[in-house]
Amino acid sequence: MQIVQWEYYPHVAHNPATRAFIEELAQVRKSPGTIDNYSRDLEDFLQAVSDLSFSDVLEADETLIARYVDGLWSRPAPRGSRHTSSRDKISYITGSKLSLNTIRRRVSTIRVFFDWCIRVLKRCDQLNPVPKGVRGKERGLIAYVPSAPWIPSESQFADLLVYVFATTSLRNQALILVLYDGALRREEVTFLRKDHIDERSHTIKIPHELTKNKMQGRIVLSNTTWKILQDYLLLKQEIGDLKKRLLNWKDISKKVNNK
């Protein structure tokens, strides 16, 4: 079982039901990020209802959940050490300090927790106090606001490429082109190694441990991307950079410019 850092979730660790819920997630090998999100969301909920006994929380009704959700819309967003920052002056277009995704995730976590409590007979009331909406038919506690992705026009994308090739370093050029060719996530591209490259097929293997769905992938590089990437790797070799990471966290071009 994964090790849960209970010191970050004292209320969750103190209550047997919430602790058992998180431990079950760890036992079924949920990802560390998933366990952390569930734990933090439950910790936030328990702090918000700390004026009640835990037995009352287990038997919560929709009134209590509505009070909690109302608080999510109005509270400031803690950052890092839970101290406020200048970003607390920012309000989203929804009027809240927390993002809509954060609010929706916290409510979803509470719903899953109460579903678990009903299933393992820790809650007497068999009705989940967090109503679940049905898209297109019934609205849940948090409305779904669709947002269309920004897709640049051909001229905008051409301007972007001109900027990349005219003003950025060789490393950044390689980074952006590999991201574009493979539609990769940040974690996927930054942890690639040189031994992931297939010289014969001009492809890059994406190991399963880096992908979101835990399935191995492979991307085919365009001729332009392949040339820029090879030039960058040659530059790494010339300055004696022996690191296995394909695209360094720090831009090695600065070393060349300082010579």
Summary of the structure (lengths in Angstrom):
residues: 259
radius of gyration: 24.0
end to end distance: 50.5
largest distance: 72.1
contacts: 630
relative contact order: 0.07
helix: 52%
strand: 6%
